[in-house]
């Protein structure tokens, strides 16, 4: 199962205990079925990134770092769309192993997580705003997620980190240069625009506010109960997991099902409703954390270092 890196086997007694707890509305860690653990977000943790974030669980084992690097890339589409690429790497207890077979499984899990996040997050963002010079240059955003440790609900936590890092990302101001001569030789990037390293003029990527987060709803106890933010043992007891990406407007951007259990269409509306309600709480908490740290200048300082070291000052 791609969502949980744990290879622990549960006894029948543990399975019964977990399922019976869900039936009475009390989970293993004392939460109700729809409660989310108190994740914390720290932004601007990496000074050489255009945007970065760390999602961790105080007193828990979840710890995820996300870095966003921006590059000027040639336009390869007729629509002049920019590009966002997401990749996930598992380290520590989340995936590193000296055993070749285990490492091979980890690599498959990394690839599957990256693919799902690409589908549920990146494809929901309007990429036309990342165009710099129509027909020539666009922004490419490379989102690298490093999982140091995980305590269940891995896909959702990766999406929290990606959302936070992208919303903390600043792109330098671009000044387009109009050609005044009839040179026939191909133009270089520096012939088309100049990059301003003044941090006060840097702006977030256009349309990044539409980036969704993922809320995974787990079907347990013969389908009579749905839980969110599942622990590893709860994921192992679930017959099906449905991951729903939801943006800040409450719009459903994508759905991904995992697990061998069947899922009646009649339950889909309930699952999306649960995901939408939970996402509103998550957005509120994440945005409050980002706003608080942005007011302290943490993001600006990190991006200022990057711009001054790597881009031409005009």
HUFEN-V942891 format. One line per field, one symbol per residue. ss: DSSP state (H for helix, E for strand, C for the rest). psi: psi as a letter, one per 30 degrees, with the letter a starting at -180 (. if undefined). burial: # if it has 9 or more other ideal C-beta (glycine too) atoms within 8 Angstrom, else .. Layout:
BEGIN
ss=???
psi=???
burial=???
END
This chain:
BEGIN
ss=CCCCCCCCCCCHHHHHHHHHHHHCCCCCCCCCCCCCCCEEEEECCCCCCCEEEEEEECCCCCEEEEEEEEEEEECCCCCCCCEEEEEEEECHHHCCCCCHHHHHHHHHHHHHHHHHHHHHCHHHCCHHHHEEECCCEEEEEEEEEEEEECCCCHHHHHHHHHHHHHHCCCECEEEECCCCCCCCCCCCHHHHEEEECCHHHCECCCCHHHCCEEEEEEEECCCCEEEECCCHHHHHHCCEEEEEEECCCCCEEEEEEECCCCCCHHHHHHHHHHHHHHHHHHHHHHHHHHHHHHHCCHHHHHHHHHHHHHCCCC
psi=kffkfkgkkkleeeeeeeeeeeeggjlegfllegkklikkkklgfjfglfkllkkljkfafkjkkkkkkkkklkkglfghkakkkkkkkklbfffkkfkeeeeeeeeeeeeeeeeeeeefdeffkjfffgkdjkfeklkkkjjkkjjelkhlheeeeeeeeeeeeeffkkklkkjkkkkfahkflkkleffflkkkgjfffkllkkgfffkllkjkkkjlhggfkkllhkleeeeffkfkkjkkkkaffgkkflkkkllflljkeffeeeeeeeeeeeeeeeeeeeeeeeeeeeffgeeeeeeeeeeffflkk.
burial=.####....#...##.###.###...##....#####.########..#########....#########.##.#....#############.##.......#..#..##.###.##########.#######..########################################................########..#.##.##.###########..#.#######################....########.#.#...##..##.##########.###.##..##...###########..#...
END
